[in-house]
């Protein structure tokens, strides 16, 4: 009788089998991910939705995966900018930073478990300085490289046999880290109503 070995919420035997499967059939573990945001009629306010995704070419959809996120801005900034009855909402940049922090934790913990390293405590703090001049049209679009400065990630981790270089490598394996650190363009498709030409 085999004893199930679970650490940090993962069955190690199943994890090893999954890793072998992914190595043998990489196409079966490719993910197709997406989200949408609908404008709510007030500048900067959108209701974002995350629902189905694709795994190995198959769409996975279920009602319990329908998440909504009300995005907006900082009340004090909106008040100063003339928003009427401004309310404080999650701001997309801060949510992106929280996703980066959480995903760094993902990269570290998955690789720690896979390498038999036990983590007792882990917290990642991500910060940046943001200049809104490009957003408000005060600077040219070509100045976008100067919008963010000093992006930092501070990782507090405790456990036995920890190697700082290895933890750094695990953190950099996080998908969101790759997403925000690589230079890449977003392919935009703009859909506008079809113009109907009248009879002359």
C-alpha positions in Angstrom: 0.0 0.0 0.0 1.5 3.3 -1.1 1.3 6.3 1.2 0.1 9.6 -0.4 2.8 12.2 0.1 1.2 15.7 0.2 3.2 18.8 0.8 2.0 22.4 0.6 -1.3 21.1 -0.8 0.3 19.1 -3.7 0.4 15.3 -4.1 4.0 14.9 -5.1 3.5 11.7 -7.1 0.8 13.3 -9.2 3.0 16.4 -9.7 5.8 14.2 -11.0 3.4 12.4 -13.3 2.1 15.7 -14.6 5.6 17.0 -15.3 6.4 13.8 -17.2 3.2 14.1 -19.2 4.0 17.8 -20.0 7.5 16.8 -21.2 6.2 14.1 -23.4 3.2 16.0 -24.8 3.8 19.7 -24.5 0.9 20.5 -26.8 -1.5 18.9 -24.2 -0.6 21.5 -21.5 -0.6 24.7 -23.6 -3.0 27.3 -22.1 -5.2 29.9 -23.9 -6.0 32.7 -21.5 -8.1 35.8 -21.8 -10.2 38.4 -20.1 -12.6 41.2 -21.1 -13.5 44.6 -19.7 -16.7 46.5 -20.4 -16.8 50.3 -20.0 -19.3 51.4 -17.4 -20.0 55.0 -18.6 -17.7 56.8 -16.2 -14.1 57.5 -17.3 -11.7 54.9 -15.9 -14.5 52.6 -14.7 -14.8 49.1 -16.3 -16.2 45.8 -15.2 -13.7 43.1 -16.0 -14.6 39.5 -16.5 -12.6 36.3 -16.4 -14.3 33.1 -17.3 -13.4 30.3 -19.7 -9.9 29.2 -20.7 -8.3 26.7 -23.1 -6.2 23.7 -22.0 -4.6 21.7 -24.8 -7.0 23.1 -27.3 -10.1 22.3 -25.3 -12.3 25.1 -23.8 -12.9 24.8 -20.1 -16.0 26.8 -19.0 -18.2 26.6 -15.9 -20.4 29.0 -14.0 -18.2 28.8 -10.8 -15.3 30.3 -12.9 -17.1 33.5 -13.8 -15.1 36.2 -11.9 -15.8 39.9 -12.1 -13.5 42.8 -11.1 -14.8 46.4 -10.8 -11.9 48.6 -11.9 -11.5 52.3 -11.4 -9.1 54.7 -9.8 -7.9 56.3 -6.6 -10.6 58.5 -5.0 -8.3 61.4 -4.2 -6.9 61.5 -7.7 -10.3 61.3 -9.3 -11.7 64.0 -7.0 -8.8 66.2 -8.0 -9.4 65.5 -11.7 -13.1 66.5 -11.6 -14.8 63.1 -11.3 -18.3 63.6 -9.7 -19.0 61.5 -6.7 -15.7 59.6 -7.1 -15.4 56.3 -5.3 -12.3 54.3 -4.6 -11.9 51.1 -6.7 -9.2 48.7 -7.6 -6.8 50.4 -10.0 -5.6 48.2 -12.9 -1.9 49.0 -12.3 -2.1 47.9 -8.7 -4.0 44.8 -9.6 -1.2 44.0 -12.2 1.4 44.5 -9.4 -0.6 42.2 -7.1 -0.8 39.6 -9.9 3.0 39.9 -10.3 3.6 39.4 -6.6 1.2 36.5 -6.4 2.7 34.9 -9.5 6.3 35.2 -8.1 5.0 33.2 -5.1 3.6 30.7 -7.6 7.0 30.3 -9.3 8.8 30.0 -6.0 6.4 27.5 -4.3 5.9 25.2 -7.3 9.6 24.9 -7.9 10.4 24.5 -4.2 8.0 21.6 -3.8 9.3 20.0 -7.0 12.9 20.3 -5.6 12.0 19.1 -2.1 12.5 22.4 -0.4 10.1 23.2 2.4 9.0 26.8 2.7 7.7 28.0 6.1 6.8 31.6 5.2 6.7 33.6 2.0 5.6 37.1 1.2 6.4 39.1 -1.9 6.0 42.9 -2.1 6.1 44.6 -5.5 6.3 48.4 -6.0 6.8 50.9 -8.7 6.8 54.7 -9.3 4.2 55.7 -11.9 4.2 58.9 -14.0 0.7 59.5 -15.5 1.8 62.1 -18.1 1.5 59.8 -21.1 -1.9 58.6 -19.9 -3.3 62.2 -19.8 -1.7 63.2 -23.1 0.9 65.5 -21.5 3.7 63.6 -23.1 4.0 61.9 -26.5 3.3 58.2 -26.8 7.0 57.6 -27.6 7.7 58.5 -24.0 6.0 55.4 -22.7 9.3 53.9 -21.6 9.5 56.5 -18.9 6.0 55.8 -17.4 7.3 53.3 -14.8 10.5 53.5 -12.9 12.1 51.4 -10.1 10.0 48.3 -10.4 11.1 46.3 -7.4 10.1 42.9 -5.9 11.1 42.2 -2.3 10.8 38.6 -1.3 10.7 37.6 2.4 11.1 33.8 2.6 11.9 31.4 5.5 12.7 27.7 5.4 15.5 25.2 5.5 18.2 24.8 2.9 17.2 28.0 1.0 19.6 29.3 -1.6 19.1 32.9 -2.7 20.2 32.4 -6.2 17.8 29.4 -6.6 14.9 31.4 -5.1 15.7 34.2 -7.5 15.6 31.7 -10.4 12.3 30.3 -9.3 10.8 33.8 -9.0 11.8 34.6 -12.5 10.1 31.4 -13.8 6.7 33.0 -12.8 4.6 33.6 -16.0 3.5 37.1 -15.0 7.2 38.0 -14.4 7.9 36.9 -18.0 4.7 38.8 -19.2 5.8 42.1 -17.7 9.5 41.9 -18.1 9.8 40.9 -21.8 9.6 43.6 -24.5 6.6 42.7 -26.6 3.9 44.5 -28.5 0.2 43.9 -28.1 -1.5 43.2 -31.4 -4.5 45.6 -31.4 -7.6 44.9 -33.4 -10.1 47.8 -33.5 -13.7 47.0 -34.4 -16.0 49.9 -35.2 -19.5 49.9 -36.5 -19.8 49.3 -40.3 -20.7 52.5 -42.1 -23.9 52.2 -44.2 -23.8 54.3 -47.3 -27.1 55.8 -48.3 -28.4 55.8 -51.9 -27.7 59.1 -53.7 
